Amino acid sequence: MGLFFGHFFQNAMPYIAVIFLQFGYAGLNILSAIALNGGISHYVLVVYRHVFATAIMVPFALILERKFRPKITVKIFIQMFVLALLGPLLDQNLYYMGLKLTSPTIACAIGNMLPSMTFAMAVICKIEKLDLKRVRCRAKLLGTIVTLGGAMLMTFYKGSVVNFLGTKHGPQPNIPSTAVLKHHNKGEYIKGSILLIISNLAWAAFFVLQAITLRKYTAHLSLTALVCFLGTLQAIVATLAMERRLSVWTIGWDWNLLASAYAGIVTTGVAYYVQGLVMKRRGPVFVTAFGPMVVVIVAFMGHFILAEEIYVGGIIGTVVIVIGLYFVLWGMYKESKEKKEEVNGEIIVEAIIGEGIELAIDQKKEEGLTITTIPSMASPNYMEKEH
């Protein structure tokens, strides 16, 4: 029984890890919306976010990976630099800009394009194989398309407002009035949506490149710490170039500090490390496939905390997204099961062959015959023995 639960827990760990990541990202959406609408510069928020992430991850990397940290080659350093450019700088700045012009729920809905983008990039980079003759591959492709359709439906179709349990909208007592989401005009909404789409492209590229980098540089903590450090430097340069007022760097014991610390510790340092571990076992598409969960979580959190309105289109879109997610996960489950069956089959064949050879040897020994070992064709002395 203990062996069964141990095996079950080991198989369930990737799922548990990525589900907790989605709750972490949901909290980030809410806190970031509060901080941005409170007046903090998104450039400064990105800097402080990675200062916290670097401060948390560096000690763990130095202590836990001091004995087996791979050498950093020029190629690995370039990959780290590009990772910092894609994730900390481009993705997060564009995301915060888009979030400020739309809302947390819309940002999450557009974020559901991430699995489709990651899947496409993974196929291009030959990390994922797309064999349409296999049912599991068709299921993954169909799931990403359905998920994308649900996200688009949630984004562009509203319908009537739905109030849960008679919730009344208005400024919440525990949140500054400036943090309550504002209504934006159509131009701002479109601009914010475009920025969010580009942000997701950068994030998808980050996932794929991280998976490629981890093949050579296997120290996950060190990779996370170095990417956060390089991202901090890049974000500082960008902030100095875009924000000329020194007052923007001021931060106190308020929502801005909480948002920076939470984003740095939970959704940058810890998230980069955890998704790296999961990615090594299941690939980048698996990590991003759970993204649609954030929409559901943020929609309810935004409704009750930020008084954000929930529309019928959002509920329908959420249902479609969950259906698409099921298809993707089913395809991944079948793929994982096929790989295990292939490995087990090879092990069984090798065991049968080995057992057969041992039985033949034992039989010859019993009969008193001389045993002649057949040289392997891979042996360097094979050709000599042939002559």
Secondary structure, DSSP 8 states (H G I E B T S, - for coil): -HHHHHHHHHHHHHHHHHHHHHHHHHHHHHHHHHHHHTT--HHHHHHHHHHHHHHHHHHHHHHHTSSS-----HHHHHHHHHHHIIIIIIIHHHHHHHHHHS-HHHHHHHHTTHHHHHHHHHHHTTSS---TTSHHHHHHHHHHHHHHHHHHHHHH---SEE-GGG---S--TTS-GGGS-----HHHHHHHHHHHHHHHHHHHHHHHHHHHHHHH---HHHHHHHHHHHHHHHHHHHHHHH---GGGG---SSHHHHHHHHHHIIIIIIHHHHHHHHHHHH-HHHHHHTTHHHHHHHHHHHHHHS---EEHHHHHHHHHHHHHHHHHHHHHHHHHHHHHHHHHHHHHHHHHHHHHHHHHHHHHHHHT--------TTSTTHHHHH-
